[in-house]
Each structure stands twice: as C-alpha cells, then as structure tokens.
C-alpha cells in the first residue's frame, strides 16, 4: 500500500533588522516542520482539541472556524482580545496536549533557527545592513542537510505532500527548491494557500515556532512582560512553568539548544 507523508511548514520572524536589548527583537528567523505519516490516525486527538476549542473559546461552534495562533494567544491580541487569561491558558494547554498525544502516536516536529544578528553589518559611514540572501541560504542549507541526514526515512514514502502558506513567498521558494532538488519530483506535491484553521498540524507548526522562540528568550533572559504574565503560575516561577509546558511536547520534538545558528538536528 502506498505510504503518504504530510509535512506542515510554518515560519516566525521576518527580514527586518534586529532591534532592542541585545538586538533580540527580530533577532531570530524560525522555520518549523511537522511530519505526519498518514498511516497514523490522529482523528481522536483532533476531535478532542476541537471540543476544547468550542468549550473554551466562548464562541459558538458554528463561528469557531479559527486557528489557535499561539503568539497572539499569549499576548491577548487579535481574536483573543476578548477571551479571559484563564481561558487563553487553557486553549494553549489544549494545543500542547494535542501535540503531546500526536507525538506519542508518532507525529514528529523539528525546527530551524537562524540568528539574524550573525548576518548584520555596519559599513563604514553607513547604517546597519542585513544580508537577507545569506539568511535565505542558511535556511536552505539547514533544510538540505536535514533531508540528506534523514533520506532513509523519506524513502519510505511514495508521496510527500508539503503544506505551507503561499503568502510566505521567500520560504515557499526555498521549500520548492530544496525538496525538488533533494527528493524525487514525482513524489512531492506542494499544497500552498493553506488556511491554518483547516489543519490542526499546521497550527502545531505555529506552536513549534513559538516554543522555540520562548526557549531562546529564556536562554537570554529576555522574556517579555506578556510572556511572564501568561506563564506565571500561582506558586511556580515563570521559568518553571515554561519548563512544564516544554515537557508536554517533548514526545514530538526536542527544543533546540541555543547555538551560533540555533539549529537543532536529530534524526526523525
């Protein structure tokens, strides 16, 4: 029987110059990938997550066709600005529990982080400059190496569908170039124009980006006030609360250890 792999890819960050304390604001460009072997049935976990969303969002189920977008969820922005903090935390935990169950079932995730501060320069007499082409090359190189080191895993599948947001044009170009070069074009099918609300694992990829960035913030002691408020427990410190949250999704992926490139590599 033909085996199919779905890969959900999301990004966090942009091509703006790093700013703020220790240039941490906009310092990181993160790409998250979630891998779902379609032989693994995650429908029960999706149903449970959707029930949690209907219960906790305060929005009627018929209107609840929105995604758990983790960064605005933490800040209380956008569609989450009318949802109480307690419920927002419960929605966050519901997504983490979904990811934990998927991870135990065999769904995997990995992240790539490029520290843009390594690609900044200030020409004599000029203003700060960000080498955007070098950043794109770094992402492409990391992704290429990842595929090559996991070629045996990818060879198990006769079709690979890659889901991403077509609005992410630079990332989309990298995805096409690398996957078409490294894998047989006949088995790769690209699914652009993805609506996050239609794919829970695309929302999981968004969460991987957020968790990776939170881990990097922790490493540099630069959590924002929004982060601290959202993760502050009644008795536990913010850092301890975050450690608990990270452990919930350990079954799916291992958070990247901060390094010069921030890239975490582990076989699938």
N, C-alpha and C positions, 0 to 999 in steps of 0.2 A: 504494500500500500504506500502511496506517495506521502512523504512527510513534508510538512509545511512549517516554516518558521516565520513568525511575525516579529519585526523589530520596530519599536516605537522610540523616536528620537526627538528630544527637546533641547532647548538651549536657555542659558541665563547669562545676561550680560549683553554688551553692545560694543561698538568700536569707538566710544568716547574715551578721552584721556582719563587716567586715574586721577582722583582728587581727594581732598580731605586729609584727615590724620593719617600719617604714614602712607598717604596716597592709596588708602584702602578702598574708598568709594570708587566703583567702576574698575577695580583692580583685576577682577577675575572674569574670564570668559569660560563658562562651563557647558559641556555637552553631555547629556545623559542618554544612555541607551538601555532599553528594557527588552529582554529576549523571551518570547513566548513560543515554545514548542506547542503547536496546535493539538497535539495528542494529549496535552494536559488540560483537563476540564476545570476551568475556574468559574463556571457559571454560578455555583452556590455562593462563592465569595462576592461576586458582582451583585447578586440578589441581596445579600446581607448588607452590602455597602449602600445600595440604593434605598433599602428600607431605613437605614440610619440617616441618610440624607433627607428623606421625606419626613422623618420624625423630628430631626434636629434643626432643620433649616428655618422652620416657621413659614415656609412657602408651601402652598397647596401642591400636591404631587403633579397635577396637570401643568403647573407652571415651573416645576423644578428641573427643567431641562438645562441646567447649568453645571459647569465643572467646578471641582474643588481646586481652585488655583491657589497654591499654598502661600505665596508671598503676600498677596492681598488679604488672604485669610488671617495671617499673623498680624498684619497692620490694621485690619478692620476697614480696608478700602473697598471701593467698587461695590459689588453686590452684597458684600459682607458688612457694610457700614451700619446696617440696621439690626444686625444679629449680635446678641449679647456675647460678652467674652467667654462665659462658661460654655455656651453652645458652640462657639467657634473652636474652642479647645476640643470639645467632643467630636466635632467634624474632623479636625486634624487627627485625632486619635483613631477615628473610624477609618481614615485612609491608611494610617500606619498599620492598623490591624489587618486591613485588606491586603496590604503589601506583604505583611508577615505570613499570612496564610498562603498567598501566591508563591512566596519564596520557599516555604516548606514543601509545596507541591512541585517545585522545580523551575519556576519562573526566575530569571536572573537579571541583574542590572549592573551596569558599570558606568563610571563617569570619567570624563576627561576635563582637566582644568588647566587652562593656560593663564599664567600670571602675567598680565599685560605690562606690569612695571618693568619686566625684563626687556621689553621692546620699545621703551621710551628713550628719547634722547633730546638734548637741548643744543642744537647747533650754535656755534659761537655767534653772538649778536642776534639770535633768533628766539623764537618761542618754542615751547615743548612740542615734540613731534612723536607720533605713534606710528610705528611701522606696521600697518594693517596687513600688508601682504605676508610679512613674516609670521604674524599671528595665524593667518589662514593656513600657511604652510605647516605651522606647528600642529594645528588640529588635524590636518590631512596626514601628517607623518605619524601622529599617535594612533589615528584610526587605522592606517595602513598596517602598522606594526601589530596592532591588536588582532586584526583579521588574520595576518600571517601566523601569529602565535597560536591562533585557535582554528587553523584551517581544517584540522581533523573534525572538529565539532561542526563547522559549517558544511562539511562534505556529507553529513548525514541527511541533509535536506534536499529534496528535489525542487522545491520552490521556496523562495525567500521574499516576503513582502515587507517593504520598508515604508513606515508611516511617518510623515513629518508635515510641518506647517509650511505651505508654499510661500507664505509671507517672509520666511527666514531665507532670503534668497542666497546669501553667501554660504550659509550652512547647506542649503539644498544643493548648490553647485558642488561643494566638497563631497557630499554624500554620493551624488551621482558619479563623480569622477572616481572616487576610491572604490566603491562597491563594484562598478562596472569593470574597473581595472583588475581588481583582486579576485572577483568571483565570476563565474560564467554568466554572461549577459542573458543567456537563455533562461536562467532560473531566477533572476532578480526582477521583481516588479515594484515600481515606485508608486506609492499612494500619497500624493500631495493633497493640498486643500483639506487637511484633516480638521474636523471640528472636535476639540477636546471633550466636549460633553458626550460625544458618541463613543468614546473609547476610554475606559477606566485605566487601562495600562498607559495611555498617553498622559493621563493625569498623574499616574505613578512616576513617569519620567520627569514631569514637572517637580514632583516632590523630591526626587533624587537630586535635582539641581539645587533645590532649596536646602536640603540636608547637607549637601556638600559645601554650600556657601556658609551655612551655620557652623560647620566644623572648622572651616578656615577662619571665620570670625573668632571662634573660641581660641584657636591657636595663637591669634594675635591680640587677644583680649580686647576685641573691638565689637562686641555685641551692641546693638542699638537699644535705645530705650524701649522700642516696640518689642524687640526680641525678649528683653528682660521681663517686661510686663506680661507677655504672653506665656512664657515658660516658667514664671515664678510659681513655685509650689507653696503650700501653706507652711510647710516646715523645711522643705529642701531648698538648697541654693539653686539658682538658675542653671548653673553648670551641671549640677547633679540631675536636675530634671531633664536636661537635654541628653545626658548620658543614657537615661532610661528610654527616651524616645529613639535614640540611635539604635539601642539594642533590639527594639521591636522589629526593625527591618534588617537585622544582621543576617537573617536567613536568606535574604535576597541579594545583598551585596555588602562589601566591606568598604567603609568610608575611606577616602584617600588620605594617606598620611601626608601632611604638608611637605613639599619638597621644592627644589628650584622650579620645576614645571608643574608641580601639584598633581602629576598624572599617576593614577593608581592602576597597576597591571596585575591581573590574576586570571589564570585560565578559566574558561567557562565550564 
